[in-house]
Amino acid sequence: MADTKYYELYRRSSLGGALTDTLDTLITERRIEPQLAMKILSNFDKAVAEVLAEKVKQRLTFKGHLDTYRFCDEVWTFIIKDINFKLDNTNSIHADKVKIVSCNTKRPGEV
């Protein structure tokens, strides 16, 4: 069975950034090889995608003003200003500006 490729979006999250920084430190200190770090990051990409797909059940609604949007390589990017989020009928949370990146569960060319 061929390895499925996962998007690398979550590497820019707080958790992904911390993992990347830690791996960079370990490589610099010659405690791991760069190939191992890449394997770890690939496993991270897969684990985050699977957990979000299988475990997250809550609904989030939001309302705001669409400032910018783009569709490139099967990935949507939206910049929304003056946005309010509501999670399963709880209190709303306001943000001045948010970037939302949305992509298919399958990468281009996958069956």
Backbone as JSON, one array per atom type, in Angstrom:
{
  "sequence": "MADTKYYELYRRSSLGGALTDTLDTLITERRIEPQLAMKILSNFDKAVAEVLAEKVKQRLTFKGHLDTYRFCDEVWTFIIKDINFKLDNTNSIHADKVKIVSCNTKRPGEV",
  "N": [[0.84, -1.19, 0.0], [0.58, 2.19, -0.85], [2.22, 5.06, 0.6], [0.26, 7.54, 2.09], [0.16, 10.96, 1.43], [0.18, 13.78, 3.52], [-1.16, 17.03, 4.21], [0.94, 19.76, 5.18], [0.06, 21.69, 6.88], [-0.38, 21.95, 9.67], [2.05, 22.15, 10.83], [2.67, 24.74, 11.18], [1.25, 25.47, 13.35], [0.97, 26.19, 16.92], [1.78, 23.92, 18.36], [3.0, 22.41, 16.31], [5.06, 24.18, 15.59], [6.57, 24.2, 17.96], [7.4, 21.53, 17.99], [8.93, 21.47, 15.62], [10.96, 23.34, 16.27], [12.18, 21.97, 18.41], [13.08, 19.65, 17.12], [14.9, 20.84, 15.34], [16.8, 21.77, 17.17], [17.73, 19.32, 18.22], [18.89, 18.25, 15.91], [20.91, 20.14, 15.42], [22.46, 19.73, 17.69], [23.45, 17.32, 17.03], [22.11, 15.03, 17.82], [20.1, 13.67, 16.6], [19.46, 12.5, 13.25], [18.81, 14.43, 10.26], [17.03, 13.08, 8.54], [15.52, 11.49, 10.27], [14.17, 13.47, 11.67], [12.53, 14.48, 9.62], [10.92, 12.25, 9.18], [9.6, 12.13, 11.64], [8.16, 14.56, 11.52], [6.5, 13.97, 9.34], [4.97, 11.91, 10.47], [3.73, 13.41, 12.44], [2.15, 15.16, 10.85], [0.34, 13.28, 9.76], [-0.84, 12.2, 12.11], [-2.13, 14.44, 13.32], [-3.98, 15.16, 11.31], [-5.56, 12.82, 11.21], [-6.58, 12.66, 13.86], [-8.06, 15.05, 14.06], [-9.98, 14.54, 12.09], [-11.32, 12.28, 13.1], [-11.92, 12.61, 15.86], [-12.88, 15.18, 16.61], [-15.92, 16.61, 17.25], [-17.54, 18.79, 17.71], [-19.39, 21.69, 16.63], [-18.59, 24.67, 14.91], [-19.48, 27.97, 14.4], [-19.19, 30.94, 12.49], [-19.04, 34.48, 11.9], [-18.32, 37.21, 9.88], [-16.45, 39.75, 8.09], [-15.49, 39.23, 4.86], [-12.32, 39.71, 3.74], [-10.17, 39.01, 2.02], [-9.68, 36.43, -0.4], [-8.47, 33.3, -1.71], [-7.82, 30.72, -4.09], [-5.78, 28.15, -4.65], [-3.89, 25.51, -5.96], [-5.74, 23.58, -5.06], [-6.33, 24.48, -2.51], [-8.04, 26.52, -0.31], [-7.81, 29.84, 0.88], [-8.73, 32.17, 3.25], [-9.09, 35.48, 4.41], [-10.5, 36.95, 7.07], [-12.15, 39.65, 8.54], [-13.05, 41.38, 11.58], [-14.44, 39.31, 13.1], [-16.68, 36.94, 14.54], [-16.81, 34.09, 16.55], [-18.64, 31.16, 17.34], [-19.11, 28.44, 19.4], [-20.86, 25.56, 19.42], [-23.33, 26.8, 20.44], [-22.37, 28.35, 22.6], [-20.95, 31.16, 24.41], [-19.89, 33.89, 22.34], [-16.77, 34.53, 20.64], [-14.63, 37.14, 19.82], [-12.56, 38.33, 17.15], [-10.17, 40.45, 15.62], [-8.96, 39.92, 13.14], [-8.67, 37.04, 11.09], [-7.07, 34.22, 9.65], [-8.06, 31.68, 7.54], [-7.43, 28.47, 6.44], [-8.29, 26.08, 4.14], [-8.63, 22.77, 2.99], [-8.95, 19.89, 0.81], [-9.54, 16.53, 2.0], [-8.12, 14.71, 0.61], [-5.17, 14.88, -1.3], [-4.3, 16.7, -4.33], [-4.61, 14.66, -7.21], [-4.72, 12.25, -5.86], [-6.48, 9.19, -5.33]],
  "CA": [[0.0, 0.0, 0.0], [1.39, 3.41, -0.96], [2.09, 6.01, 1.69], [-0.58, 8.69, 1.83], [0.79, 12.23, 1.77], [-0.7, 14.66, 4.26], [-0.8, 18.44, 4.17], [1.86, 20.19, 6.23], [-0.52, 22.91, 7.46], [-0.34, 22.02, 11.13], [3.42, 22.43, 11.27], [2.72, 26.17, 11.54], [0.49, 25.69, 14.59], [1.83, 26.32, 18.1], [2.36, 22.61, 18.65], [3.91, 22.08, 15.21], [6.24, 25.04, 15.71], [7.38, 23.7, 19.08], [8.02, 20.28, 17.54], [9.97, 21.82, 14.64], [12.07, 23.95, 17.01], [12.85, 20.92, 19.17], [13.82, 18.81, 16.17], [16.05, 21.63, 14.87], [17.8, 21.75, 18.25], [18.32, 17.98, 18.26], [19.76, 18.1, 14.74], [22.07, 21.0, 15.66], [23.29, 19.07, 18.71], [23.83, 16.04, 16.44], [21.5, 13.94, 18.59], [19.33, 12.91, 15.61], [19.74, 12.81, 11.84], [17.72, 15.17, 9.61], [16.05, 12.15, 7.98], [14.63, 11.1, 11.36], [13.31, 14.63, 11.93], [11.52, 14.53, 8.56], [9.99, 11.14, 9.45], [8.78, 12.57, 12.78], [7.22, 15.57, 11.03], [5.49, 13.27, 8.52], [4.07, 11.23, 11.42], [2.95, 14.48, 13.07], [1.14, 15.57, 9.86], [-0.65, 12.21, 9.69], [-1.56, 12.08, 13.39], [-3.02, 15.59, 13.5], [-5.08, 15.04, 10.34], [-6.45, 11.72, 11.62], [-7.27, 13.01, 15.11], [-9.07, 16.07, 13.76], [-11.06, 13.92, 11.31], [-12.03, 11.24, 13.85], [-12.26, 12.92, 17.25], [-13.54, 16.47, 16.81], [-17.34, 16.47, 16.94], [-18.26, 20.03, 17.94], [-19.6, 22.59, 15.49], [-18.18, 26.05, 15.09], [-20.02, 28.89, 13.42], [-18.53, 32.24, 12.56], [-19.59, 35.53, 11.06], [-17.39, 38.32, 9.78], [-16.36, 40.41, 6.79], [-14.45, 38.63, 4.03], [-11.39, 40.72, 3.24], [-9.4, 38.45, 0.91], [-9.75, 34.98, -0.57], [-7.63, 32.77, -2.79], [-7.89, 29.28, -4.32], [-4.57, 27.77, -5.39], [-3.47, 24.13, -5.7], [-6.81, 22.9, -4.31], [-6.36, 24.98, -1.13], [-8.69, 27.81, -0.12], [-7.31, 30.7, 1.95], [-9.63, 33.29, 3.5], [-8.77, 36.45, 5.46], [-11.79, 37.48, 7.53], [-11.98, 40.7, 9.54], [-14.16, 41.63, 12.51], [-15.08, 38.0, 13.08], [-17.2, 36.36, 15.79], [-16.91, 32.64, 16.56], [-19.56, 30.58, 18.33], [-18.89, 27.0, 19.47], [-22.01, 24.83, 19.98], [-24.24, 27.68, 21.19], [-21.77, 28.97, 23.78], [-20.66, 32.58, 24.19], [-19.08, 34.13, 21.15], [-15.42, 35.07, 20.79], [-14.37, 38.1, 18.75], [-11.19, 38.56, 16.72], [-10.07, 41.51, 14.62], [-8.6, 39.36, 11.84], [-8.37, 35.61, 11.15], [-6.76, 33.55, 8.39], [-8.57, 30.32, 7.51], [-6.91, 27.68, 5.33], [-9.15, 24.91, 4.0], [-8.21, 21.9, 1.9], [-9.56, 18.58, 0.7], [-8.87, 15.49, 2.78], [-7.2, 14.06, -0.32], [-4.35, 15.82, -2.05], [-4.53, 16.62, -5.78], [-4.06, 13.48, -7.86], [-4.98, 11.03, -5.1], [-7.77, 8.54, -5.61]],
  "C": [[0.88, 1.25, 0.0], [1.16, 4.32, 0.24], [1.22, 7.18, 1.26], [0.18, 9.94, 2.25], [-0.23, 13.11, 2.47], [-0.22, 16.1, 4.11], [0.08, 18.79, 5.36], [1.36, 21.43, 6.96], [-0.28, 23.05, 8.95], [1.07, 22.2, 11.68], [3.57, 23.89, 11.67], [1.87, 26.5, 12.75], [1.47, 25.84, 15.75], [2.54, 25.01, 18.4], [3.35, 22.19, 17.57], [5.18, 22.9, 15.25], [7.16, 24.59, 16.82], [8.1, 22.42, 18.69], [9.16, 20.58, 16.57], [11.19, 22.43, 15.32], [12.87, 22.9, 17.77], [13.67, 20.02, 18.25], [15.04, 19.54, 15.62], [17.17, 21.63, 15.9], [18.5, 20.4, 18.3], [19.24, 17.72, 17.08], [21.04, 18.9, 14.94], [23.03, 20.37, 16.66], [23.77, 17.69, 18.27], [23.31, 14.85, 17.25], [20.58, 13.09, 17.72], [19.75, 13.34, 14.22], [18.56, 13.58, 11.25], [16.64, 14.26, 9.03], [15.05, 11.7, 9.04], [13.67, 12.25, 11.68], [12.21, 14.73, 10.88], [10.48, 13.42, 8.75], [9.06, 11.51, 10.6], [7.75, 13.6, 12.33], [6.14, 14.95, 10.15], [4.48, 12.55, 9.41], [3.18, 12.24, 12.13], [1.82, 14.92, 12.13], [0.0, 14.56, 9.81], [-1.5, 12.15, 10.96], [-2.54, 13.22, 13.59], [-4.22, 15.49, 12.56], [-6.07, 13.96, 10.76], [-7.23, 12.06, 12.88], [-8.36, 14.04, 14.85], [-10.25, 15.46, 13.01], [-11.92, 12.98, 12.15], [-12.58, 11.7, 15.19], [-13.05, 14.2, 17.46], [-14.98, 16.38, 16.33], [-18.13, 17.77, 17.1], [-18.37, 20.85, 16.66], [-19.18, 24.0, 15.88], [-18.85, 26.87, 14.0], [-19.28, 30.22, 13.57], [-19.19, 33.2, 11.58], [-18.61, 36.69, 11.07], [-17.42, 38.91, 8.38], [-15.18, 39.82, 6.01], [-13.6, 39.73, 3.41], [-10.69, 40.23, 1.98], [-9.66, 36.96, 0.82], [-8.9, 34.56, -1.75], [-7.84, 31.26, -2.88], [-6.72, 28.9, -5.21], [-4.18, 26.35, -4.99], [-4.45, 23.39, -4.8], [-6.87, 23.31, -2.84], [-7.01, 26.36, -1.13], [-8.03, 28.54, 1.04], [-8.24, 31.91, 2.05], [-9.04, 34.17, 4.6], [-10.1, 37.11, 5.82], [-11.52, 38.48, 8.65], [-13.24, 40.85, 10.37], [-15.04, 40.38, 12.62], [-15.51, 37.56, 14.48], [-17.35, 34.86, 15.61], [-17.89, 32.21, 17.63], [-19.4, 29.06, 18.26], [-20.06, 26.34, 20.17], [-22.86, 25.68, 20.93], [-23.68, 28.21, 22.51], [-21.57, 30.46, 23.49], [-19.77, 32.74, 22.97], [-17.73, 34.73, 21.53], [-15.15, 35.95, 19.58], [-12.88, 38.15, 18.44], [-11.21, 39.64, 15.65], [-9.82, 40.94, 13.22], [-8.2, 37.9, 12.01], [-8.05, 35.11, 9.74], [-7.24, 32.11, 8.5], [-8.04, 29.64, 6.26], [-7.71, 26.39, 5.29], [-8.71, 24.09, 2.8], [-8.96, 20.58, 1.93], [-8.85, 17.59, 1.6], [-7.9, 14.72, 1.91], [-6.44, 15.12, -1.09], [-4.61, 15.68, -3.54], [-3.86, 15.38, -6.38], [-4.28, 12.18, -7.12], [-6.36, 10.48, -5.44], [-8.49, 8.26, -4.31]]
}
